[in-house]
Amino acid sequence: MWWRRKKRTLPEFCGDLAQGVIDLDEDASSAAMRGIIGSLDAAGPAELTEGVRRLLPAVRQVSIGNGGQLAQVAAGLVEAGADPFVLLDVLVERVTDGLEQAVRFPVLAEKDGGAFEAPGSQEEADALIDRAARAAAQAGIGREEGIGITEAFFTVDDWIPSLLLPLQQKRVRQAFPGRDRLAAAADAMSGYADAAPWLHGLLRVVDDEPFLVVHRPTGRAFRLTLSGVGDNFQLHTLLAATLIGDPARGLIEGERPAPAWIAAATDGPDLQPAGGVRGQFELFGADGERIWGEGRPADIPILDGHRVVVLDRPSYARAWNTGRVYPLMHPEISLDRTLPATEAAAWLSKITDPSH
C-alpha cells in the first residue's frame, strides 16, 4: 500500500542521478537532485560514502561538458562527511585531462578569429561547436578532438571544486595521486579558469615540513614543523603567535597577534577580522630575498634541509585582510626546539644579509 512505501535513501537518489546523467535524462536527473538535497541533512557518513560510491560510474564516463554538476554534487557529499578517497582517483584523472585539453583552446581559437564567448543558450552552443569544428580543421586536428578541447575550456572550471574540498584535508594531500601533472595543468590554466589558481595553490601546500626560523635582532633560532599553511600572510601570523612570548623562556619579546587574528589564521569562522591583521616582522629567506605575503611556504628556499625564515624588525607597518585563504584547511605548527646560542649563531652565519 502507498502508506507503507519505504522512504528512499540518499544512496538511492545518487544512483538515480548517476543513471540520469549517463542517459542524458534531464527530468530524472532533476528529480534525483531534489531527492539528494532533501535527504542530505539526515544522512550519516556511511550513507554519504555509499552515495558517492554510486556516483562513480557516471563520474568516470560522463563527458567533461555534462559532468560539472555531478562533480559538484560529489564535492558537496564530501563536505558533508563522505569518504573523499572513493572518487579521488577518477576525479584527479578527469580534472587533469580536462585542464590539459582546455589549455589547448586559446591556440585553437586563434584559427577562427580568437574571440570565443561562453554560450548562454543552445543556439549559441551549437554555433560554438560549428566554430570549434572549423578551427579544428584549420589546425589539422579532428572535428571531435576540436570540439572536446572547446568543451573542456568552457566547462572544466565546474569540475575543479570537487578537488578543492578534499585537498584541504591533510590526509588527502599526503596520499594525493598525480600531483605534479595536475599542478602543471592547473598552473597553465590559471589565467582562464577561475578555480585553477586555487587548485594550484592547494597542490603546493607543504605538510610536515621542517622550518628553521631565525630572529635576527636577538640571534635566537627555532626549529618548527608546519603543515597546511596556504600563504605567507598566514605563515607570518602563525610564526608570531608561536614565537612571541616570554624571553625568559627563550621566546621573542613583542606584542602577540590578537586572538581574532590567530583564530582567522587557524580554525575560526571569521576569516576577515575587523580592522584586518597586522604584521609583527619583516620576513626574509636565507638568500636575503624578501618573503612576500602573497607567496607560499613552498616558495621559501631550502638550506641544509630546512626552509629558512629570517624574522627582522618591520621597516614599515603592514596589514592584510584575510587570516587564511582556504577556510577548511586547518594548519598545524609545532615548536620542536629552541636552538642553543652556538647553533643559532652557526645558522645566522649562513644567512645572507638583505642589505648586502
C-alpha positions in Angstrom: 0.0 0.0 0.0 1.2 3.5 -0.7 1.3 4.5 3.0 3.7 1.6 3.6 6.1 2.6 0.9 9.7 2.6 2.1 11.3 6.0 2.2 14.1 6.3 -0.4 17.6 6.9 0.8 20.4 9.3 -0.3 22.4 6.5 -1.9 19.4 5.5 -4.0 18.9 9.1 -5.1 22.6 9.2 -6.0 22.2 6.1 -8.1 19.3 7.7 -9.9 21.4 10.8 -10.6 24.2 8.7 -12.0 21.9 6.8 -14.3 20.1 10.0 -15.3 23.4 11.6 -16.2 24.5 8.6 -18.2 21.2 8.5 -20.0 21.2 12.3 -20.6 17.7 12.3 -18.9 17.3 15.8 -17.5 14.0 15.1 -15.8 15.3 12.0 -14.0 18.5 14.0 -13.0 16.5 16.9 -11.7 14.2 14.6 -9.6 17.3 12.8 -8.2 18.9 16.1 -7.3 15.8 17.1 -5.4 16.0 13.8 -3.5 19.6 14.3 -2.7 19.1 17.8 -1.3 16.1 16.6 0.7 17.9 13.7 2.3 21.3 15.2 2.8 20.9 16.6 6.3 19.7 13.3 7.7 22.5 11.2 6.1 25.4 9.9 8.2 29.0 9.3 7.0 28.2 5.7 5.8 25.2 6.8 3.7 27.1 9.7 2.3 30.0 7.5 1.3 27.7 5.0 -0.3 26.1 7.9 -2.2 29.5 8.9 -3.5 30.2 5.3 -4.5 27.0 5.2 -6.6 28.1 8.3 -8.4 31.3 6.7 -9.5 30.2 5.1 -12.8 28.7 8.4 -14.1 31.7 10.5 -12.9 34.0 8.1 -14.8 32.2 8.1 -18.1 30.2 11.4 -18.4 31.6 13.9 -20.9 33.5 16.9 -19.4 30.8 19.2 -20.6 27.9 17.3 -19.0 29.6 16.4 -15.7 30.2 19.6 -13.9 27.1 19.4 -11.8 27.8 15.8 -10.9 31.3 16.7 -9.8 29.9 19.4 -7.6 27.4 17.0 -6.0 30.3 14.8 -5.2 32.1 17.7 -3.6 29.0 18.5 -1.5 28.8 15.0 -0.2 32.5 15.0 0.7 32.0 18.3 2.6 29.0 16.7 4.4 31.2 13.8 5.6 31.6 11.2 2.8 35.0 9.4 2.4 37.0 11.6 0.0 39.0 8.7 -1.3 36.1 6.9 -3.0 36.2 9.3 -6.0 39.6 10.8 -5.7 41.5 8.9 -8.3 38.8 9.3 -11.0 38.3 13.0 -10.2 42.0 13.6 -10.4 42.1 11.9 -13.8 39.1 13.7 -15.2 40.2 17.2 -13.9 43.7 16.7 -15.1 42.6 15.5 -18.6 40.1 18.4 -18.8 42.7 21.0 -17.9 45.2 19.6 -20.3 42.6 19.7 -23.1 41.4 23.1 -22.1 44.8 24.8 -22.2 45.0 23.9 -25.9 41.9 26.1 -26.7 43.5 29.5 -27.0 45.7 28.3 -29.8 42.8 26.6 -31.5 40.6 29.7 -31.1 43.2 31.8 -33.0 42.4 29.7 -36.0 38.9 31.1 -36.2 39.3 34.7 -35.1 40.3 34.3 -31.5 37.2 35.7 -29.8 35.1 32.9 -28.3 32.3 33.6 -25.7 30.8 31.1 -23.3 27.4 30.0 -24.7 24.3 31.2 -22.9 21.8 29.2 -24.9 21.5 26.0 -27.0 21.7 28.1 -30.2 24.9 29.7 -29.0 26.3 26.3 -28.0 25.6 25.0 -31.5 27.3 28.0 -33.1 30.3 27.5 -30.8 30.5 23.8 -31.8 30.5 24.8 -35.5 33.2 27.4 -35.0 35.3 24.8 -33.0 34.9 22.3 -35.8 36.1 24.9 -38.4 39.1 25.8 -36.2 40.0 22.2 -35.7 40.0 21.7 -39.5 42.3 24.7 -39.9 44.6 23.4 -37.1 44.8 20.0 -38.7 43.1 18.0 -36.0 39.9 16.0 -36.0 36.5 17.5 -35.5 35.7 15.6 -32.3 39.0 16.5 -30.8 38.5 20.2 -31.5 35.0 20.1 -30.0 36.4 18.3 -27.0 39.1 20.9 -26.5 36.4 23.7 -26.7 34.0 21.9 -24.4 36.8 21.4 -21.8 37.8 25.0 -21.9 34.3 26.3 -21.1 33.4 23.6 -18.5 36.4 22.2 -16.7 36.1 25.0 -14.1 32.9 23.4 -12.9 34.8 20.2 -12.0 37.6 21.8 -10.0 35.6 22.3 -6.7 35.4 18.5 -6.5 39.1 18.6 -5.6 39.3 21.9 -3.7 37.3 20.4 -0.8 39.2 17.1 -0.2 42.6 18.8 -0.8 42.0 20.9 2.3 42.4 17.7 4.3 45.9 16.7 5.2 45.3 13.0 4.8 44.2 13.6 1.2 47.2 15.8 0.4 49.5 13.2 1.7 48.0 10.4 -0.5 47.2 12.5 -3.5 47.8 10.9 -6.9 49.3 12.6 -9.9 50.1 15.8 -8.0 52.9 17.2 -10.3 50.9 16.6 -13.5 47.8 18.2 -12.2 49.7 21.1 -10.7 51.3 21.8 -14.1 47.9 21.7 -15.8 46.2 23.9 -13.2 49.1 26.4 -13.4 48.7 26.5 -17.2 45.0 27.3 -17.0 45.3 29.8 -14.1 44.7 32.7 -16.5 41.5 31.2 -17.9 39.7 29.1 -15.2 38.7 31.0 -12.0 39.2 28.0 -9.8 42.5 26.9 -11.3 44.8 29.2 -9.2 43.1 27.9 -6.0 43.7 24.3 -7.1 47.3 25.1 -7.9 47.8 26.7 -4.5 46.5 23.7 -2.7 48.7 21.3 -4.7 51.7 23.3 -3.5 50.8 23.2 0.2 53.6 21.6 2.2 53.0 19.2 5.1 55.2 18.0 8.0 57.8 20.4 6.6 60.8 21.4 8.8 61.3 25.1 9.1 64.3 26.9 10.7 63.3 30.4 12.0 66.0 32.9 12.9 65.2 36.2 14.7 67.9 38.4 13.5 67.7 41.2 16.2 68.2 38.7 19.1 70.1 35.9 17.2 67.6 33.4 18.6 66.7 30.4 16.3 63.9 27.8 16.4 63.1 24.6 14.7 59.4 24.2 13.8 57.3 21.8 11.8 54.4 23.1 9.6 51.5 21.7 7.7 48.5 23.1 5.9 49.5 26.8 5.5 48.0 28.4 2.4 50.1 31.6 2.0 52.9 33.6 3.7 50.5 36.0 5.3 49.1 33.1 7.3 52.6 31.9 7.9 53.5 35.3 9.3 50.7 35.3 11.8 51.3 31.7 12.9 55.0 32.3 13.5 54.2 35.4 15.5 51.7 33.5 17.6 54.1 30.7 18.2 57.3 32.6 18.9 56.4 35.8 20.6 56.3 35.3 24.3 58.4 35.4 27.5 62.1 36.0 26.7 62.9 34.1 29.9 61.5 31.0 28.2 63.6 31.6 25.1 60.9 33.3 23.1 60.8 36.6 21.3 59.7 39.7 23.1 56.9 41.6 21.5 53.2 42.0 21.1 51.5 38.8 20.2 48.8 38.7 17.5 45.3 39.5 18.7 43.2 36.4 19.4 40.9 37.2 16.5 43.9 37.2 14.1 45.1 33.9 15.4 41.6 32.4 15.1 41.3 33.7 11.5 44.6 32.1 10.6 43.8 28.7 12.2 40.2 27.4 12.6 38.0 30.4 13.5 34.8 31.0 11.5 35.7 34.7 10.8 38.4 34.7 8.1 38.5 38.5 7.9 38.7 40.0 11.4 37.5 43.6 11.9 40.4 46.0 11.2 42.4 43.4 9.4 45.6 41.5 10.5 48.8 43.4 11.3 52.3 42.0 10.9 55.0 42.0 13.6 58.0 41.2 11.5 59.7 41.6 8.1 60.3 38.1 6.6 63.4 37.1 4.5 64.8 33.9 3.2 68.2 32.6 3.9 69.2 34.1 0.5 68.4 37.6 1.7 65.4 37.9 -0.5 62.1 39.2 0.9 59.4 36.6 1.6 56.3 38.2 0.2 53.0 37.6 1.9 51.2 36.7 -1.4 53.7 33.8 -1.9 53.5 30.3 -0.4 55.7 28.5 2.1 56.7 26.2 -0.8 58.4 29.2 -2.4 60.8 29.7 0.6 64.3 28.4 -0.3 65.7 25.4 1.5 69.1 25.5 3.2 70.6 22.3 4.8 67.2 20.5 4.7 65.1 23.3 6.2 63.1 26.1 4.8 64.7 29.1 6.5 62.7 32.2 7.6 64.5 35.2 8.9 62.5 37.5 11.1 63.6 41.1 11.2 62.2 44.3 12.6 59.5 45.7 10.3 60.6 48.6 8.2 57.0 49.8 7.9 53.5 48.9 9.2 51.9 46.1 7.1 48.5 44.6 7.3 46.2 42.3 5.4 42.6 41.4 5.4 42.3 37.6 5.4 43.6 35.2 8.1 43.7 32.1 5.9 42.8 31.6 2.2 41.4 28.1 2.5 38.6 28.1 5.0 38.5 24.3 5.6 42.3 23.8 5.8 43.4 23.9 9.4 47.1 24.5 9.8 49.5 22.7 12.2 52.5 24.4 13.7 54.8 22.9 16.4 57.8 24.5 18.0 60.1 21.5 18.2 63.2 23.0 19.6 64.8 26.3 20.6 68.3 26.1 19.4 71.2 26.8 21.8 73.2 30.0 21.2 76.1 28.4 19.4 73.9 26.5 17.0 71.8 29.6 16.4 74.9 31.6 15.6 76.0 29.0 13.2 72.8 29.3 11.3 72.9 33.1 11.4 76.4 33.0 9.8 74.9 31.1 6.8 72.3 33.7 6.1 72.7 36.5 3.6 72.1 39.9 4.9 69.5 41.6 2.8 71.3 44.9 2.9 74.3 43.4 1.0 
